[in-house]
Amino acid sequence: MVPKVLWFAMLGAVAVLTYVAFTAAHVEGSATIHVAGELPLQLSIMAGGLALAVLWLRSRIVSGKGLSGAQQATQSASEEQKIRAKAAQLLPPFILALALSESITVLGFVLAFASKDPEAIVPFAAGSATLILSLFPNLPAWVRRGLGVN
């Protein structure tokens, strides 16, 4: 239940940030300005790095390995204890991947405000939403893969 709530909250935050960027641009007296320098490039490179980190985390989550990849449950643990331990091992990278995905939208939000161009957020928000959608929580399947059960 908690992973789905977090997932919906992060996806909703992308929508809210995008909405705010577009509505704030319509404030009287605001005009689009050209952002000189390397800010757009720097933010795009940062977003690309974050996307790669999210994709790596996603591969660790979906495979059931988590961050450590080590089996935390002992052989003598009950099946219930093994499932709980594996689920607990997968939750932190899941939350981290959601947060990193969300931060891509924040980078676009910064660029949209710096340039006073709301459309600057669109590629960042689209990439962020795509990554968040790819992280739809399927904890039972991830735990089974992590435990080697099909």
N, C-alpha and C positions, 0 to 999 in steps of 0.2 A: 504494500500500500504506500509506504513512504517513498520508494523510488518513483512511482507514478505521480505522486503529488509534486515532488521535486521537478520531474520532467515537465509537467504541465506548467509549473510556475516559471521555469526558465524559458519555455517557449512563449509564454504570455509576456515575459519581460522583453523579449525581442520585439514583439508587437507593440508594446507600450513605448519603448524607446524610439521605434520608427515613427509612431504616431506623434510623439512629442517633437521629434525633429521636424516633421512636416508642419505641424501646427505652429511651432515657434517661428518658423520661417515666414509666416504670414503676418507677423507683427508689423504694425505700421512703421515705415521708415527703414526697414531692413532691406538690404539689397545684396545680391550675390557678389562676393568679392573673390578675386583670384588669390588662392593661397600660394604665395611665392615660397621658394625654397624646396626643401626635400620632405616636408611633412607628409604629403600624400604617399610618396614612395616609402617612407619610413613606416608609416602606419600599415601600408599594404604588406610590407615584408614581415612586420610583426604579426599581422593577421595570418599570413601564410605559415609562419613558424608555429603559431598557436594551433592552426588547423592540423598540421603534421603531428603535433603532440596529442591532439584529440584522437586522431586516427590511430596512433600507436596505442593509446590507452584503450580505445574501443577494441582493438585486436586482442589486447590482454583480457578485457572484460568478457567479450563474446566467447573466447576460448576457455574461459573459466579459470584462468591462471592468476588473475589479480596482479598486484604490483610485485609481489615477491616470487610468485611461481612455485613456492614451496608448499608442500602439504602440511597444514597446521594441525589437523586432527590426527591423533595417534591410532594405531591399529586396534587398540582395545576400546576405543570410543564407540558409542552406539551410533546407529545410522542417523538418528535425530541430531546427535551432537556433531557429527561430520557435516551434515547439511547446514546446521546453524553456523558452524565455523567457516565453511566455504562462503556462505552468504555474507557473513561479516567481513570476510577477506575481499569480496568483490564490491562492497558498498563504497569504500573510500575512493577507489579509482573512478567509479561511476560518478560520484559527486564532483570530483576533480575535473573530469571530462566535461560535465555540464557547465561548471564554472568557467573553464577555459573557452568553451564554445560561446558562452554568454559574453565574455570579454571581447570577442571579435566584434560584436554589435556595438559595444561601448567604444571601441576604436573608431568605428564608422560614425558614431554619435559625436565624438570629438571632432572629427573631420567635418561633419555637417555643420557644426556650430562655428568652427574656425573659418570655414569658407562661406558661411551663411547660405549654403546650398543644400537643401534637404535631400536632394537626390544622391548626394555623396554617401549616404548611409545605406542605400539600397543593396549594393553588392556585398557589403559587410553583413547586413542583416540576412540576406539570402543565404550566404555561406554559413552563417551561424545557425539559422533555422534548419538548414539541411543537415548539419552535423548533429544538432539536437534531435531531429527526427530519426537519424540513424542510430541514436542511442535509446530508442524506445525500450523501456525496461522489460526484459524477459528473464527475470531472475531464476525461475525454475530450470529453464533450459541452460542458462549459464552455469548453475550449480551442478547440473547433471554432467555437463562437459568437463567441468573442473574435477569432478569425482570419478570421471571415466565411465559413467553410466549412460547408455544411449537409450 
